[in-house]
Amino acid sequence: MPCLKLDSKTKDRVRRLAAARRRSAHWIMREAIEQYVEREEKRGQFRQSASAAWTDYQTTGLHVTADEADAWLAKLEAGENVKAPERHG
């Protein structure tokens, strides 16, 4: 794997953060990269899911309204165990 090259200002920032967290600079950089990769993977999965949902809607015309979705989410937030609203055309 290639060596990570940082400008001196960023290196200093990483060193200060590492010292404040009582971690090594290596740990800080590894943690940052792991979090970035995980976030980008989730973003990619979200985009794929959204694209599939849009394709499904274009094909079937089935949907729920924003009001229906909001009401369902409010019930979930209140701790109710409710099914998602039925899609309709």
N, C-alpha and C positions, 0 to 999 in steps of 0.2 A: 504494500500500500504506500502511496506517495507521502512524503513528509509534509506536514502542515506548515505553511509559511505565513507569518503574520507580520504586519508592520510594527515598528517599535512602540507606537502609541497603544495599539491593541494588546501587545504583549504585556506592557505595563499594567493595563487595565485588568487583564486576566490574572497577573501576579497579585495585584492588590485584592481582587475578589477572592482569590485562593487563600491568601493570608487571612482575610476577614472571616472566611468560612472554615478555616483550619483544614483545608484540603490542598492537594497538590494542584499545580496548574494543569497537569495532565488530566487529573480527575475532572476539573472544571470543563476543559475542552471536550473530553469524551462524553460527559453528561450533556453538554450543549448539542453535540452532534447527534447523540441518541434521541434527544427530545425533538430535534429538528426532523430527523428521518421519520420518527413515529408520527409527528404532526403532518408531514407531507404525504405519508402513506394514507393516513386517515382522510386527508383532503382529497386524494385521488379516489379513494373508495366512495366518498360522498359525491364527487362529481359523476362517477360511474352510476351510482344509485339514482342520482337526479336525472341523468340522461336516460336511464332505463325507464324511470317513471314518466318522463316527458314522452318518450316513444310509445309507452303503453297508453297514455292519455290520447295521443294523436291517433293511435290505432283503434281504440275502443270508445273514446269520448267519456269514459267513466271517471267520476271525480267526486270529491266532497267539497262543500263550500268552505270559505274561510270561517264563517260563523260556526259551522258544524265542527270543524277542526278545533277552533278555540274552545267551544263548549266541552269537547272531549278532553282536551289538554287540561282545562280547568278542573275537571273531575279527577283526572290522574294526579294532578298537583295536590288536590285535597285528600289524596290517599284512597280514593275509590278504585276498585278493580273492575274497570269497564272495558268492553270491547271497542275497537275503533269503529267509527261510523261506517255504514255500508256505502260503497261507491254507487253513484247513480248517473244516468245519462242526461 
